[in-house]
Amino acid sequence: MLEIDAINLHYGAAQALKGVSCAVVEGEVTTVLGRNGVGKSSLLRAVVGRHPISGGAIRWEGADISRLSSADRAARGIAYVPQGREIFPLLTVRENLETGFALLPRGGRRIPDEVFELFPVLKDMLGRRGGDLSGGQQQQLAIGRAMVMGPRLLVLDEPTEGIQPSIIKDIGRAIAWLRDRGGLAILLVEQYFDFARDLADRFYVMDRGEVGLSGTGADMRGPLEDDLRRRISV
């Protein structure tokens, strides 16, 4: 569904991505691994249109979206859960979820039941302000907001960062359920190896703006595991 073809990305004179290619398929979780500062988040920003690429192409469902705005990509079914979550702290949980209505037709503006099935705490806190939630609850809210859009591609940047272990497990179960439900491709940047290994159908390891290694989820649980851990350790 998503094809990233030899893309380059620059911040001024500094090149963050160098000929990066990878693919993300419906019904799978594709994980991107690597140390800090190797270009993982830059890759996601390129995919969702938050930063322009300077070479190569990004194709979604067969169409070149390389020059489309973030809003146009979202309208095509690409939802983004950024690092840091970016919820609205002064809005209630309900209002934060309803910001996902922006690209939906008026008749389709409803919060799907699956949001509360996956994250029951959000239903209990609909009237509370987003800024009053714990970090883990805010992460659940950010994922729930993305789900409200009814995406076909879900892009997640470091969803376990700063989250307590019990909620990491909840988020992992939610991602696995969304994958297994069908109709959705998931692109996940993650530094927590065990979390990524348990979810990945395929993986890419980045190093200095390039893809240094790729393989299947089975490879992460097999002979490559020790090498992968070394490659992403700080």
JOSUL-V361571 format. One record per residue. RES is the residue in three letters. PHI is phi in whole degrees, 0 to 359 (none if undefined). Layout:
res->RES phi->PHI
res->RES phi->PHI
This chain:
res->MET phi->none
res->LEU phi->249
res->GLU phi->239
res->ILE phi->252
res->ASP phi->243
res->ALA phi->51
res->ILE phi->276
res->ASN phi->244
res->LEU phi->214
res->HIS phi->238
res->TYR phi->247
res->GLY phi->65
res->ALA phi->276
res->ALA phi->272
res->GLN phi->264
res->ALA phi->266
res->LEU phi->234
res->LYS phi->231
res->GLY phi->61
res->VAL phi->281
res->SER phi->230
res->CYS phi->195
res->ALA phi->223
res->VAL phi->231
res->VAL phi->243
res->GLU phi->302
res->GLY phi->82
res->GLU phi->229
res->VAL phi->256
res->THR phi->254
res->THR phi->254
res->VAL phi->244
res->LEU phi->243
res->GLY phi->153
res->ARG phi->293
res->ASN phi->298
res->GLY phi->79
res->VAL phi->263
res->GLY phi->112
res->LYS phi->297
res->SER phi->293
res->SER phi->298
res->LEU phi->299
res->LEU phi->294
res->ARG phi->297
res->ALA phi->294
res->VAL phi->297
res->VAL phi->269
res->GLY phi->88
res->ARG phi->277
res->HIS phi->213
res->PRO phi->288
res->ILE phi->273
res->SER phi->250
res->GLY phi->183
res->GLY phi->83
res->ALA phi->211
res->ILE phi->239
res->ARG phi->242
res->TRP phi->235
res->GLU phi->53
res->GLY phi->86
res->ALA phi->255
res->ASP phi->284
res->ILE phi->250
res->SER phi->304
res->ARG phi->254
res->LEU phi->282
res->SER phi->287
res->SER phi->303
res->ALA phi->296
res->ASP phi->293
res->ARG phi->291
res->ALA phi->299
res->ALA phi->295
res->ARG phi->270
res->GLY phi->103
res->ILE phi->257
res->ALA phi->248
res->TYR phi->234
res->VAL phi->249
res->PRO phi->282
res->GLN phi->298
res->GLY phi->92
res->ARG phi->75
res->GLU phi->56
res->ILE phi->283
res->PHE phi->264
res->PRO phi->294
res->LEU phi->268
res->LEU phi->272
res->THR phi->289
res->VAL phi->302
res->ARG phi->301
res->GLU phi->295
res->ASN phi->298
res->LEU phi->298
res->GLU phi->288
res->THR phi->295
res->GLY phi->289
res->PHE phi->285
res->ALA phi->308
res->LEU phi->259
res->LEU phi->265
res->PRO phi->296
res->ARG phi->305
res->GLY phi->287
res->GLY phi->254
res->ARG phi->273
res->ARG phi->211
res->ILE phi->275
res->PRO phi->299
res->ASP phi->302
res->GLU phi->297
res->VAL phi->300
res->PHE phi->279
res->GLU phi->292
res->LEU phi->281
res->PHE phi->230
res->PRO phi->303
res->VAL phi->300
res->LEU phi->294
res->LYS phi->294
res->ASP phi->287
res->MET phi->241
res->LEU phi->304
res->GLY phi->269
res->ARG phi->273
res->ARG phi->288
res->GLY phi->301
res->GLY phi->290
res->ASP phi->271
res->LEU phi->279
res->SER phi->291
res->GLY phi->302
res->GLY phi->294
res->GLN phi->294
res->GLN phi->296
res->GLN phi->295
res->GLN phi->298
res->LEU phi->296
res->ALA phi->296
res->ILE phi->292
res->GLY phi->300
res->ARG phi->300
res->ALA phi->295
res->MET phi->294
res->VAL phi->302
res->MET phi->290
res->GLY phi->64
res->PRO phi->288
res->ARG phi->251
res->LEU phi->227
res->LEU phi->249
res->VAL phi->249
res->LEU phi->237
res->ASP phi->251
res->GLU phi->53
res->PRO phi->293
res->THR phi->264
res->GLU phi->297
res->GLY phi->69
res->ILE phi->253
res->GLN phi->291
res->PRO phi->306
res->SER phi->297
res->ILE phi->282
res->ILE phi->303
res->LYS phi->296
res->ASP phi->298
res->ILE phi->293
res->GLY phi->299
res->ARG phi->297
res->ALA phi->296
res->ILE phi->297
res->ALA phi->298
res->TRP phi->295
res->LEU phi->296
res->ARG phi->297
res->ASP phi->288
res->ARG phi->296
res->GLY phi->93
res->GLY phi->79
res->LEU phi->216
res->ALA phi->255
res->ILE phi->233
res->LEU phi->246
res->LEU phi->235
res->VAL phi->265
res->GLU phi->206
res->GLN phi->256
res->TYR phi->281
res->PHE phi->300
res->ASP phi->299
res->PHE phi->298
res->ALA phi->296
res->ARG phi->299
res->ASP phi->290
res->LEU phi->255
res->ALA phi->290
res->ASP phi->265
res->ARG phi->209
res->PHE phi->217
res->TYR phi->225
res->VAL phi->253
res->MET phi->258
res->ASP phi->211
res->ARG phi->54
res->GLY phi->82
res->GLU phi->231
res->VAL phi->278
res->GLY phi->263
res->LEU phi->199
res->SER phi->213
res->GLY phi->177
res->THR phi->261
res->GLY phi->300
res->ALA phi->298
res->ASP phi->297
res->MET phi->292
res->ARG phi->260
res->GLY phi->242
res->PRO phi->293
res->LEU phi->275
res->GLU phi->302
res->ASP phi->297
res->ASP phi->296
res->LEU phi->297
res->ARG phi->300
res->ARG phi->295
res->ARG phi->293
res->ILE phi->254
res->SER phi->291
res->VAL phi->285
